[in-house]
């Protein structure tokens, strides 16, 4: 197994959204993916996970 390539073990791509995307849309993507990539000017600036949403909601 340790002699495998990244291509052999990687899963499908994470969805990517603009940083101004409404949180409801992010939640819909997280229902089907473990993470969402956050883009600014086409570059990844952050990764949002279900944990991030739960942490945010619990702080309200």
PDB file of N, CA, C, O and CB in Angstrom:
ATOM      1  N   UNK A   1       0.821  -1.190   0.000  1.00  0.00           N
ATOM      2  CA  UNK A   1       0.000   0.000   0.000  1.00  0.00           C
ATOM      3  C   UNK A   1       0.866   1.256   0.000  1.00  0.00           C
ATOM      4  O   UNK A   1       0.505   2.227  -0.665  1.00  0.00           O
ATOM      5  CB  UNK A   1      -0.934  -0.003   1.201  1.00  0.00           C
ATOM      6  N   UNK A   2       1.965   1.283   0.696  1.00  0.00           N
ATOM      7  CA  UNK A   2       2.787   2.486   0.768  1.00  0.00           C
ATOM      8  C   UNK A   2       3.516   2.793  -0.530  1.00  0.00           C
ATOM      9  O   UNK A   2       4.104   3.865  -0.674  1.00  0.00           O
ATOM     10  CB  UNK A   2       3.783   2.352   1.875  1.00  0.00           C
ATOM     11  N   UNK A   3       3.484   1.865  -1.471  1.00  0.00           N
ATOM     12  CA  UNK A   3       4.117   2.139  -2.758  1.00  0.00           C
ATOM     13  C   UNK A   3       3.104   2.638  -3.790  1.00  0.00           C
ATOM     14  O   UNK A   3       3.413   2.713  -4.979  1.00  0.00           O
ATOM     15  CB  UNK A   3       4.814   0.884  -3.276  1.00  0.00           C
ATOM     16  N   UNK A   4       1.896   2.978  -3.335  1.00  0.00           N
ATOM     17  CA  UNK A   4       0.863   3.508  -4.231  1.00  0.00           C
ATOM     18  C   UNK A   4       1.147   4.977  -4.544  1.00  0.00           C
ATOM     19  O   UNK A   4       1.886   5.649  -3.824  1.00  0.00           O
ATOM     20  CB  UNK A   4      -0.547   3.351  -3.599  1.00  0.00           C
ATOM     21  N   UNK A   5       0.550   5.455  -5.623  1.00  0.00           N
ATOM     22  CA  UNK A   5       0.678   6.871  -5.976  1.00  0.00           C
ATOM     23  C   UNK A   5      -0.491   7.657  -5.389  1.00  0.00           C
ATOM     24  O   UNK A   5      -1.507   7.078  -5.005  1.00  0.00           O
ATOM     25  CB  UNK A   5       0.736   7.053  -7.517  1.00  0.00           C
ATOM     26  N   UNK A   6      -0.343   8.961  -5.324  1.00  0.00           N
ATOM     27  CA  UNK A   6      -1.424   9.822  -4.834  1.00  0.00           C
ATOM     28  C   UNK A   6      -2.669   9.613  -5.692  1.00  0.00           C
ATOM     29  O   UNK A   6      -3.783   9.538  -5.174  1.00  0.00           O
ATOM     30  CB  UNK A   6      -0.993  11.320  -4.849  1.00  0.00           C
ATOM     31  N   UNK A   7      -2.476   9.522  -6.989  1.00  0.00           N
ATOM     32  CA  UNK A   7      -3.600   9.332  -7.911  1.00  0.00           C
ATOM     33  C   UNK A   7      -4.414   8.082  -7.573  1.00  0.00           C
ATOM     34  O   UNK A   7      -5.634   8.072  -7.737  1.00  0.00           O
ATOM     35  CB  UNK A   7      -3.089   9.241  -9.346  1.00  0.00           C
ATOM     36  N   UNK A   8      -3.750   7.043  -7.107  1.00  0.00           N
ATOM     37  CA  UNK A   8      -4.423   5.788  -6.787  1.00  0.00           C
ATOM     38  C   UNK A   8      -5.256   5.863  -5.512  1.00  0.00           C
ATOM     39  O   UNK A   8      -6.229   5.122  -5.369  1.00  0.00           O
ATOM     40  CB  UNK A   8      -3.408   4.691  -6.657  1.00  0.00           C
ATOM     41  N   UNK A   9      -4.893   6.736  -4.595  1.00  0.00           N
ATOM     42  CA  UNK A   9      -5.598   6.777  -3.313  1.00  0.00           C
ATOM     43  C   UNK A   9      -6.516   7.980  -3.143  1.00  0.00           C
ATOM     44  O   UNK A   9      -7.352   7.995  -2.239  1.00  0.00           O
ATOM     45  CB  UNK A   9      -4.608   6.767  -2.205  1.00  0.00           C
ATOM     46  N   UNK A  10      -6.372   8.983  -3.996  1.00  0.00           N
ATOM     47  CA  UNK A  10      -7.182  10.194  -3.807  1.00  0.00           C
ATOM     48  C   UNK A  10      -8.635   9.950  -4.180  1.00  0.00           C
ATOM     49  O   UNK A  10      -8.949   9.140  -5.052  1.00  0.00           O
ATOM     50  CB  UNK A  10      -6.620  11.349  -4.637  1.00  0.00           C
ATOM     51  N   UNK A  11      -9.509  10.674  -3.496  1.00  0.00           N
ATOM     52  CA  UNK A  11     -10.931  10.601  -3.786  1.00  0.00           C
ATOM     53  C   UNK A  11     -11.315  11.651  -4.812  1.00  0.00           C
ATOM     54  O   UNK A  11     -10.461  12.242  -5.473  1.00  0.00           O
ATOM     55  CB  UNK A  11     -11.753  10.777  -2.510  1.00  0.00           C
ATOM     56  N   UNK A  12     -12.591  11.866  -4.930  1.00  0.00           N
ATOM     57  CA  UNK A  12     -13.070  12.878  -5.867  1.00  0.00           C
ATOM     58  C   UNK A  12     -12.772  14.275  -5.326  1.00  0.00           C
ATOM     59  O   UNK A  12     -12.506  14.448  -4.137  1.00  0.00           O
ATOM     60  CB  UNK A  12     -14.583  12.709  -6.126  1.00  0.00           C
ATOM     61  N   UNK A  13     -12.820  15.238  -6.190  1.00  0.00           N
ATOM     62  CA  UNK A  13     -12.519  16.622  -5.809  1.00  0.00           C
ATOM     63  C   UNK A  13     -13.579  17.192  -4.881  1.00  0.00           C
ATOM     64  O   UNK A  13     -14.753  16.830  -4.960  1.00  0.00           O
ATOM     65  CB  UNK A  13     -12.395  17.498  -7.049  1.00  0.00           C
ATOM     66  N   UNK A  14     -13.154  18.079  -4.009  1.00  0.00           N
ATOM     67  CA  UNK A  14     -14.089  18.794  -3.148  1.00  0.00           C
ATOM     68  C   UNK A  14     -14.756  19.899  -3.955  1.00  0.00           C
ATOM     69  O   UNK A  14     -14.146  20.453  -4.869  1.00  0.00           O
ATOM     70  CB  UNK A  14     -13.368  19.377  -1.899  1.00  0.00           C
ATOM     71  N   UNK A  15     -16.007  20.224  -3.625  1.00  0.00           N
ATOM     72  CA  UNK A  15     -16.629  21.369  -4.285  1.00  0.00           C
ATOM     73  C   UNK A  15     -15.902  22.645  -3.876  1.00  0.00           C
ATOM     74  O   UNK A  15     -15.318  22.719  -2.795  1.00  0.00           O
ATOM     75  CB  UNK A  15     -18.139  21.460  -3.933  1.00  0.00           C
ATOM     76  N   UNK A  16     -15.944  23.642  -4.745  1.00  0.00           N
ATOM     77  CA  UNK A  16     -15.312  24.922  -4.421  1.00  0.00           C
ATOM     78  C   UNK A  16     -16.322  26.042  -4.603  1.00  0.00           C
ATOM     79  O   UNK A  16     -17.099  26.055  -5.558  1.00  0.00           O
ATOM     80  CB  UNK A  16     -14.061  25.168  -5.305  1.00  0.00           C
ATOM     81  N   UNK A  17     -16.295  26.977  -3.670  1.00  0.00           N
ATOM     82  CA  UNK A  17     -17.237  28.090  -3.663  1.00  0.00           C
ATOM     83  C   UNK A  17     -16.506  29.386  -3.357  1.00  0.00           C
ATOM     84  O   UNK A  17     -15.431  29.386  -2.757  1.00  0.00           O
ATOM     85  CB  UNK A  17     -18.360  27.850  -2.638  1.00  0.00           C
ATOM     86  N   UNK A  18     -17.100  30.477  -3.775  1.00  0.00           N
ATOM     87  CA  UNK A  18     -16.581  31.807  -3.483  1.00  0.00           C
ATOM     88  C   UNK A  18     -16.781  32.116  -2.004  1.00  0.00           C
ATOM     89  O   UNK A  18     -17.720  31.612  -1.388  1.00  0.00           O
ATOM     90  CB  UNK A  18     -17.272  32.877  -4.366  1.00  0.00           C
ATOM     91  N   UNK A  19     -15.922  32.927  -1.437  1.00  0.00           N
ATOM     92  CA  UNK A  19     -16.015  33.256  -0.013  1.00  0.00           C
ATOM     93  C   UNK A  19     -17.287  34.016   0.341  1.00  0.00           C
ATOM     94  O   UNK A  19     -17.647  34.085   1.516  1.00  0.00           O
ATOM     95  CB  UNK A  19     -14.818  34.068   0.402  1.00  0.00           C
ATOM     96  N   UNK A  20     -17.967  34.580  -0.628  1.00  0.00           N
ATOM     97  CA  UNK A  20     -19.202  35.337  -0.387  1.00  0.00           C
ATOM     98  C   UNK A  20     -20.459  34.463  -0.509  1.00  0.00           C
ATOM     99  O   UNK A  20     -21.575  34.971  -0.406  1.00  0.00           O
ATOM    100  CB  UNK A  20     -19.293  36.503  -1.366  1.00  0.00           C
ATOM    101  N   UNK A  21     -20.283  33.161  -0.727  1.00  0.00           N
ATOM    102  CA  UNK A  21     -21.404  32.237  -0.886  1.00  0.00           C
ATOM    103  C   UNK A  21     -22.211  32.137   0.400  1.00  0.00           C
ATOM    104  O   UNK A  21     -21.649  32.092   1.494  1.00  0.00           O
ATOM    105  CB  UNK A  21     -20.903  30.850  -1.302  1.00  0.00           C
ATOM    106  N   UNK A  22     -23.523  32.103   0.262  1.00  0.00           N
ATOM    107  CA  UNK A  22     -24.425  31.980   1.408  1.00  0.00           C
ATOM    108  C   UNK A  22     -24.177  30.663   2.140  1.00  0.00           C
ATOM    109  O   UNK A  22     -23.939  29.631   1.513  1.00  0.00           O
ATOM    110  CB  UNK A  22     -25.898  32.074   0.953  1.00  0.00           C
ATOM    111  N   UNK A  23     -24.235  30.706   3.447  1.00  0.00           N
ATOM    112  CA  UNK A  23     -23.962  29.529   4.273  1.00  0.00           C
ATOM    113  C   UNK A  23     -24.921  28.374   3.981  1.00  0.00           C
ATOM    114  O   UNK A  23     -24.532  27.213   4.112  1.00  0.00           O
ATOM    115  CB  UNK A  23     -24.044  29.900   5.741  1.00  0.00           C
ATOM    116  N   UNK A  24     -26.149  28.660   3.592  1.00  0.00           N
ATOM    117  CA  UNK A  24     -27.101  27.594   3.264  1.00  0.00           C
ATOM    118  C   UNK A  24     -26.605  26.756   2.086  1.00  0.00           C
ATOM    119  O   UNK A  24     -26.789  25.539   2.072  1.00  0.00           O
ATOM    120  CB  UNK A  24     -28.483  28.190   2.942  1.00  0.00           C
ATOM    121  N   UNK A  25     -25.989  27.388   1.114  1.00  0.00           N
ATOM    122  CA  UNK A  25     -25.442  26.661  -0.035  1.00  0.00           C
ATOM    123  C   UNK A  25     -24.249  25.813   0.397  1.00  0.00           C
ATOM    124  O   UNK A  25     -24.092  24.680  -0.057  1.00  0.00           O
ATOM    125  CB  UNK A  25     -25.027  27.642  -1.157  1.00  0.00           C
ATOM    126  N   UNK A  26     -23.418  26.357   1.264  1.00  0.00           N
ATOM    127  CA  UNK A  26     -22.279  25.600   1.790  1.00  0.00           C
ATOM    128  C   UNK A  26     -22.780  24.354   2.514  1.00  0.00           C
ATOM    129  O   UNK A  26     -22.233  23.266   2.333  1.00  0.00           O
ATOM    130  CB  UNK A  26     -21.425  26.478   2.746  1.00  0.00           C
ATOM    131  N   UNK A  27     -23.815  24.512   3.330  1.00  0.00           N
ATOM    132  CA  UNK A  27     -24.374  23.373   4.073  1.00  0.00           C
ATOM    133  C   UNK A  27     -24.879  22.289   3.128  1.00  0.00           C
ATOM    134  O   UNK A  27     -24.713  21.103   3.412  1.00  0.00           O
ATOM    135  CB  UNK A  27     -25.514  23.839   4.989  1.00  0.00           C
ATOM    136  N   UNK A  28     -25.490  22.671   2.016  1.00  0.00           N
ATOM    137  CA  UNK A  28     -25.967  21.680   1.036  1.00  0.00           C
ATOM    138  C   UNK A  28     -24.799  20.891   0.455  1.00  0.00           C
ATOM    139  O   UNK A  28     -24.895  19.676   0.279  1.00  0.00           O
ATOM    140  CB  UNK A  28     -26.754  22.373  -0.101  1.00  0.00           C
ATOM    141  N   UNK A  29     -23.710  21.570   0.161  1.00  0.00           N
ATOM    142  CA  UNK A  29     -22.530  20.877  -0.370  1.00  0.00           C
ATOM    143  C   UNK A  29     -21.914  19.959   0.681  1.00  0.00           C
ATOM    144  O   UNK A  29     -21.443  18.869   0.357  1.00  0.00           O
ATOM    145  CB  UNK A  29     -21.484  21.893  -0.858  1.00  0.00           C
ATOM    146  N   UNK A  30     -21.917  20.395   1.933  1.00  0.00           N
ATOM    147  CA  UNK A  30     -21.336  19.574   2.996  1.00  0.00           C
ATOM    148  C   UNK A  30     -22.176  18.338   3.306  1.00  0.00           C
ATOM    149  O   UNK A  30     -21.687  17.401   3.938  1.00  0.00           O
ATOM    150  CB  UNK A  30     -21.169  20.402   4.254  1.00  0.00           C
ATOM    151  N   UNK A  31     -23.419  18.326   2.874  1.00  0.00           N
ATOM    152  CA  UNK A  31     -24.245  17.129   3.046  1.00  0.00           C
ATOM    153  C   UNK A  31     -23.748  15.998   2.148  1.00  0.00           C
ATOM    154  O   UNK A  31     -24.020  14.826   2.409  1.00  0.00           O
ATOM    155  CB  UNK A  31     -25.723  17.444   2.737  1.00  0.00           C
ATOM    156  N   UNK A  32     -23.018  16.353   1.090  1.00  0.00           N
ATOM    157  CA  UNK A  32     -22.537  15.352   0.134  1.00  0.00           C
ATOM    158  C   UNK A  32     -21.015  15.233   0.080  1.00  0.00           C
ATOM    159  O   UNK A  32     -20.485  14.332  -0.570  1.00  0.00           O
ATOM    160  CB  UNK A  32     -23.053  15.680  -1.233  1.00  0.00           C
ATOM    161  N   UNK A  33     -20.320  16.130   0.754  1.00  0.00           N
ATOM    162  CA  UNK A  33     -18.863  16.144   0.711  1.00  0.00           C
ATOM    163  C   UNK A  33     -18.327  16.485   2.104  1.00  0.00           C
ATOM    164  O   UNK A  33     -18.960  17.257   2.825  1.00  0.00           O
ATOM    165  CB  UNK A  33     -18.344  17.163  -0.352  1.00  0.00           C
ATOM    166  N   UNK A  34     -17.189  15.936   2.495  1.00  0.00           N
ATOM    167  CA  UNK A  34     -16.663  16.231   3.831  1.00  0.00           C
ATOM    168  C   UNK A  34     -16.089  17.638   3.978  1.00  0.00           C
ATOM    169  O   UNK A  34     -15.865  18.104   5.095  1.00  0.00           O
ATOM    170  CB  UNK A  34     -15.603  15.237   4.177  1.00  0.00           C
ATOM    171  N   UNK A  35     -15.851  18.317   2.853  1.00  0.00           N
ATOM    172  CA  UNK A  35     -15.272  19.661   2.922  1.00  0.00           C
ATOM    173  C   UNK A  35     -15.610  20.458   1.671  1.00  0.00           C
ATOM    174  O   UNK A  35     -15.923  19.899   0.620  1.00  0.00           O
ATOM    175  CB  UNK A  35     -13.748  19.585   3.103  1.00  0.00           C
ATOM    176  N   UNK A  36     -15.539  21.776   1.811  1.00  0.00           N
ATOM    177  CA  UNK A  36     -15.733  22.695   0.693  1.00  0.00           C
ATOM    178  C   UNK A  36     -14.517  23.611   0.643  1.00  0.00           C
ATOM    179  O   UNK A  36     -14.104  24.166   1.661  1.00  0.00           O
ATOM    180  CB  UNK A  36     -17.071  23.520   0.840  1.00  0.00           C
ATOM    181  N   UNK A  37     -13.954  23.763  -0.536  1.00  0.00           N
ATOM    182  CA  UNK A  37     -12.840  24.682  -0.716  1.00  0.00           C
ATOM    183  C   UNK A  37     -13.394  26.088  -0.900  1.00  0.00           C
ATOM    184  O   UNK A  37     -14.359  26.285  -1.637  1.00  0.00           O
ATOM    185  CB  UNK A  37     -11.955  24.267  -1.927  1.00  0.00           C
ATOM    186  N   UNK A  38     -12.794  27.051  -0.241  1.00  0.00           N
ATOM    187  CA  UNK A  38     -13.222  28.445  -0.346  1.00  0.00           C
ATOM    188  C   UNK A  38     -12.218  29.174  -1.242  1.00  0.00           C
ATOM    189  O   UNK A  38     -11.011  29.143  -1.003  1.00  0.00           O
ATOM    190  CB  UNK A  38     -13.325  29.128   1.075  1.00  0.00           C
ATOM    191  N   UNK A  39     -12.747  29.829  -2.280  1.00  0.00           N
ATOM    192  CA  UNK A  39     -11.894  30.500  -3.253  1.00  0.00           C
ATOM    193  C   UNK A  39     -12.023  32.013  -3.183  1.00  0.00           C
ATOM    194  O   UNK A  39     -13.089  32.553  -2.888  1.00  0.00           O
ATOM    195  CB  UNK A  39     -12.225  30.025  -4.645  1.00  0.00           C
ATOM    196  N   UNK A  40     -10.917  32.679  -3.460  1.00  0.00           N
ATOM    197  CA  UNK A  40     -10.903  34.126  -3.647  1.00  0.00           C
ATOM    198  C   UNK A  40     -10.046  34.377  -4.885  1.00  0.00           C
ATOM    199  O   UNK A  40      -8.874  34.003  -4.927  1.00  0.00           O
ATOM    200  CB  UNK A  40     -10.341  34.894  -2.363  1.00  0.00           C
ATOM    201  N   UNK A  41     -10.636  35.007  -5.879  1.00  0.00           N
ATOM    202  CA  UNK A  41      -9.943  35.249  -7.151  1.00  0.00           C
ATOM    203  C   UNK A  41      -9.389  33.950  -7.736  1.00  0.00           C
ATOM    204  O   UNK A  41      -8.304  33.937  -8.318  1.00  0.00           O
ATOM    205  CB  UNK A  41      -8.804  36.264  -6.955  1.00  0.00           C
ATOM    206  N   UNK A  42     -10.152  32.843  -7.577  1.00  0.00           N
ATOM    207  CA  UNK A  42      -9.765  31.564  -8.148  1.00  0.00           C
ATOM    208  C   UNK A  42      -8.705  30.798  -7.382  1.00  0.00           C
ATOM    209  O   UNK A  42      -8.265  29.742  -7.836  1.00  0.00           O
ATOM    210  CB  UNK A  42      -9.292  31.778  -9.503  1.00  0.00           C
ATOM    211  N   UNK A  43      -8.281  31.305  -6.229  1.00  0.00           N
ATOM    212  CA  UNK A  43      -7.268  30.619  -5.426  1.00  0.00           C
ATOM    213  C   UNK A  43      -7.877  30.129  -4.120  1.00  0.00           C
ATOM    214  O   UNK A  43      -8.723  30.805  -3.535  1.00  0.00           O
ATOM    215  CB  UNK A  43      -6.069  31.550  -5.142  1.00  0.00           C
ATOM    216  N   UNK A  44      -7.455  28.968  -3.666  1.00  0.00           N
ATOM    217  CA  UNK A  44      -7.957  28.416  -2.409  1.00  0.00           C
ATOM    218  C   UNK A  44      -7.421  29.251  -1.249  1.00  0.00           C
ATOM    219  O   UNK A  44      -6.214  29.438  -1.098  1.00  0.00           O
ATOM    220  CB  UNK A  44      -7.547  26.918  -2.250  1.00  0.00           C
ATOM    221  N   UNK A  45      -8.358  29.752  -0.429  1.00  0.00           N
ATOM    222  CA  UNK A  45      -7.942  30.533   0.743  1.00  0.00           C
ATOM    223  C   UNK A  45      -8.319  29.848   2.052  1.00  0.00           C
ATOM    224  O   UNK A  45      -7.820  30.216   3.116  1.00  0.00           O
ATOM    225  CB  UNK A  45      -8.565  31.922   0.695  1.00  0.00           C
ATOM    226  N   UNK A  46      -9.205  28.847   1.974  1.00  0.00           N
ATOM    227  CA  UNK A  46      -9.613  28.156   3.200  1.00  0.00           C
ATOM    228  C   UNK A  46     -10.343  26.873   2.833  1.00  0.00           C
ATOM    229  O   UNK A  46     -10.676  26.638   1.671  1.00  0.00           O
ATOM    230  CB  UNK A  46     -10.514  29.066   4.085  1.00  0.00           C
ATOM    231  N   UNK A  47     -10.582  26.063   3.831  1.00  0.00           N
ATOM    232  CA  UNK A  47     -11.375  24.842   3.700  1.00  0.00           C
ATOM    233  C   UNK A  47     -12.410  24.865   4.810  1.00  0.00           C
ATOM    234  O   UNK A  47     -12.074  25.076   5.976  1.00  0.00           O
ATOM    235  CB  UNK A  47     -10.477  23.544   3.772  1.00  0.00           C
ATOM    236  N   UNK A  48     -13.669  24.648   4.449  1.00  0.00           N
ATOM    237  CA  UNK A  48     -14.751  24.608   5.437  1.00  0.00           C
ATOM    238  C   UNK A  48     -15.224  23.166   5.568  1.00  0.00           C
ATOM    239  O   UNK A  48     -15.440  22.477   4.571  1.00  0.00           O
ATOM    240  CB  UNK A  48     -15.936  25.555   5.028  1.00  0.00           C
ATOM    241  N   UNK A  49     -15.381  22.718   6.815  1.00  0.00           N
ATOM    242  CA  UNK A  49     -15.866  21.369   7.087  1.00  0.00           C
ATOM    243  C   UNK A  49     -17.152  21.439   7.904  1.00  0.00           C
ATOM    244  O   UNK A  49     -17.559  22.512   8.348  1.00  0.00           O
ATOM    245  CB  UNK A  49     -14.792  20.539   7.830  1.00  0.00           C
ATOM    246  N   UNK A  50     -17.779  20.299   8.096  1.00  0.00           N
ATOM    247  CA  UNK A  50     -18.986  20.243   8.933  1.00  0.00           C
ATOM    248  C   UNK A  50     -18.672  20.735  10.345  1.00  0.00           C
ATOM    249  O   UNK A  50     -19.494  21.396  10.980  1.00  0.00           O
ATOM    250  CB  UNK A  50     -19.556  18.800   8.980  1.00  0.00           C
ATOM    251  N   UNK A  51     -17.495  20.408  10.820  1.00  0.00           N
ATOM    252  CA  UNK A  51     -17.080  20.861  12.153  1.00  0.00           C
ATOM    253  C   UNK A  51     -17.106  22.387  12.244  1.00  0.00           C
ATOM    254  O   UNK A  51     -17.542  22.945  13.250  1.00  0.00           O
ATOM    255  CB  UNK A  51     -15.669  20.335  12.486  1.00  0.00           C
ATOM    256  N   UNK A  52     -16.643  23.050  11.203  1.00  0.00           N
ATOM    257  CA  UNK A  52     -16.650  24.519  11.195  1.00  0.00           C
ATOM    258  C   UNK A  52     -18.066  25.064  11.319  1.00  0.00           C
ATOM    259  O   UNK A  52     -18.297  26.042  12.030  1.00  0.00           O
ATOM    260  CB  UNK A  52     -15.997  25.051   9.914  1.00  0.00           C
ATOM    261  N   UNK A  53     -19.010  24.438  10.632  1.00  0.00           N
ATOM    262  CA  UNK A  53     -20.409  24.884  10.684  1.00  0.00           C
ATOM    263  C   UNK A  53     -20.970  24.670  12.086  1.00  0.00           C
ATOM    264  O   UNK A  53     -21.641  25.547  12.630  1.00  0.00           O
ATOM    265  CB  UNK A  53     -21.271  24.126   9.634  1.00  0.00           C
ATOM    266  N   UNK A  54     -20.695  23.505  12.670  1.00  0.00           N
ATOM    267  CA  UNK A  54     -21.183  23.208  14.022  1.00  0.00           C
ATOM    268  C   UNK A  54     -20.569  24.175  15.034  1.00  0.00           C
ATOM    269  O   UNK A  54     -21.265  24.683  15.913  1.00  0.00           O
ATOM    270  CB  UNK A  54     -20.855  21.746  14.413  1.00  0.00           C
ATOM    271  N   UNK A  55     -19.283  24.425  14.910  1.00  0.00           N
ATOM    272  CA  UNK A  55     -18.612  25.354  15.823  1.00  0.00           C
ATOM    273  C   UNK A  55     -19.198  26.765  15.690  1.00  0.00           C
ATOM    274  O   UNK A  55     -19.422  27.442  16.694  1.00  0.00           O
ATOM    275  CB  UNK A  55     -17.092  25.378  15.544  1.00  0.00           C
ATOM    276  N   UNK A  56     -19.441  27.197  14.472  1.00  0.00           N
ATOM    277  CA  UNK A  56     -20.028  28.521  14.251  1.00  0.00           C
ATOM    278  C   UNK A  56     -21.423  28.599  14.868  1.00  0.00           C
ATOM    279  O   UNK A  56     -21.744  29.560  15.567  1.00  0.00           O
ATOM    280  CB  UNK A  56     -20.094  28.840  12.741  1.00  0.00           C
ATOM    281  N   UNK A  57     -22.253  27.582  14.606  1.00  0.00           N
ATOM    282  CA  UNK A  57     -23.629  27.579  15.115  1.00  0.00           C
ATOM    283  C   UNK A  57     -23.656  27.562  16.643  1.00  0.00           C
ATOM    284  O   UNK A  57     -24.523  28.190  17.250  1.00  0.00           O
ATOM    285  CB  UNK A  57     -24.399  26.370  14.565  1.00  0.00           C
ATOM    286  N   UNK A  58     -22.731  26.860  17.261  1.00  0.00           N
ATOM    287  CA  UNK A  58     -22.725  26.787  18.724  1.00  0.00           C
ATOM    288  C   UNK A  58     -22.246  28.088  19.369  1.00  0.00           C
ATOM    289  O   UNK A  58     -22.467  28.311  20.559  1.00  0.00           O
ATOM    290  CB  UNK A  58     -21.844  25.637  19.182  1.00  0.00           C
ATOM    291  N   UNK A  59     -21.596  28.936  18.591  1.00  0.00           N
ATOM    292  CA  UNK A  59     -21.116  30.205  19.140  1.00  0.00           C
ATOM    293  C   UNK A  59     -22.166  31.307  19.077  1.00  0.00           C
ATOM    294  O   UNK A  59     -21.964  32.392  19.622  1.00  0.00           O
ATOM    295  CB  UNK A  59     -19.875  30.648  18.401  1.00  0.00           C
ATOM    296  N   UNK A  60     -23.282  31.034  18.418  1.00  0.00           N
ATOM    297  CA  UNK A  60     -24.337  32.055  18.286  1.00  0.00           C
ATOM    298  C   UNK A  60     -25.158  32.184  19.539  1.00  0.00           C
ATOM    299  O   UNK A  60     -26.081  32.996  19.592  1.00  0.00           O
ATOM    300  CB  UNK A  60     -25.248  31.733  17.125  1.00  0.00           C
TER     301      UNK A  60
END
